[in-house]
Amino acid sequence: MPLRYLFIDMNSFFASVEQQDDKTLRGRPVAVIPTRAETTSCIAASYEAKAFGVKTGTPVWEARKLCPRIVFVEADHKRYVVMHNRIVEAVGSCLPVERVVSIDEMVCKLIGDERAPEKAEAIGRRIKTAIYGRAGDYMRCSIGVGPNEVLAKMAADMKKPDGLTVLADADLPENLHRLKLTDFPGVGRRMERRLNLYGIFTAHQLCAAPAKTLGAVWGSRMIGEKWYRLIRGEDVPGKPGRRQTVSHSHVLPPELRTEPGAFGILVRLTHKAAARMRKIGYWAGAVGVSVRYKDDEVTTPDPVGWGRTSWGAGCRFPHCEDTPGILREVSNLWRRRPPGGVPFKVGMVLTDLRPARSATPSLFPEERQDADLSRAMDAVNREFGASVVYFGSMYGMRDQAPNRIAFTQIPDFDRQVS
Ligand SMILES: [Mg+2]
């Protein structure tokens, strides 16, 4: 298979920016924290800190225990974005950037003779040099080259820091076989257990498994087939094994076919979808909302009876997992809706999902608070039933849905949308 993709992943990005900008931090264990508080968690750790077991998500008190000499630095989002832009520029001077995946990851396509292994490797080296030149010599990255985007990313993960791995046909099986099952993107602990149930305990067994078995493991023939082909280096569009969306929709009961009623239900659906998304371990990067209208004027009956006219809108935002953040976007979208019409059904969908373990926690304390609050709420609701706690008064809901009927009907409602 030709080497079609080159994936760049900056090493310990936020911590490296700090070490780049402050020479006194170089060679020392550094952790970047969102705010000076013992209860907060590290959002990045330098390689020197990682050697002590400190990683993204390690609470400050624990990091201090693991590594007493650790230096904590408060995150500075603006400088990280400036550095990100320099890196995109540096990469772009060697190869067009196909897609920026996140603040510290991007992917490029290789064409023509760039696909020859030695050429691809030379380009990888050129990119590293360009990044050092434009962003600084402390800005190391791991680069992976592979026949598809997934394998290129996996190649980048194979050597950290400062790796450059080319997964050419000849070394592909050997390189894949020594991985852990959880090194495959989309394979978390839960999926690993499922693989085990089907007799797959090693990467070698995963690579040898028939498409049919993979389909059974993933519960979808299509995803199984995709994995089967990806492992073999085919350029399959889309990322397999990843959940694509979390969505909810609801037909409004007659008394809620009003502006505030519809919005109330939409808030409730958002609340539910966000909780479900957190439960299955994803963050969202986009949301869509839709309304179907009851259309009495239409003389020809619609096959489904109601709701011939509809409206919908969507938007992107920095990946997040918290209910308030998502509600904010939903409310903004809702405000764009043209007035008029009797809402009959509302729906919303969370898309551009990425696994929580590969998401970067927010740099902003308020947003992290929202995420913590959302998780605390999930815990209470798990314990006492689905709707004990909810964001009843959020974002103007108090004014916009004064009757609160949406919330008094929850038991019935939950059964219907589950
Ligand atoms: Mg990285």
Boltz pocket constraint, residues with backbone or C-beta under 6 A from the ligand:
constraints:
  - pocket:
      binder: B
      contacts: [[A, 9], [A, 10], [A, 11], [A, 12], [A, 13], [A, 104]]
      max_distance: 6.0
